[in-house]
Amino acid sequence: MDTSNSNDAPVTNENSVTSEISTLKLTIETPKDNLDILIDASSTVKQLKDVMANELSTFMDQMSIIYAGEIRKDDDDLKKY
């Protein structure tokens, strides 16, 4: 009896561990420009601000992250949105 799976997709179970790191590609709109940023999906808004501050040569306390019309809090997770 042939017990092989006819699908090409890998078979996994609950005990399988995936070492995949997920990243987000965000397009940040500033008054002057658009900026594409890659960041880990488990990051917080504060960590995103830190990356943006380095890219834009500015200070984190001068930034606000607005998504869906609301200002996001520093300790919020990005994956929440």
Salt bridges, closest charged atoms under 4 A:
GLU70 OE1 - ARG72 NH1 3.66
ASP74 OD1 - LYS49 NZ 2.94
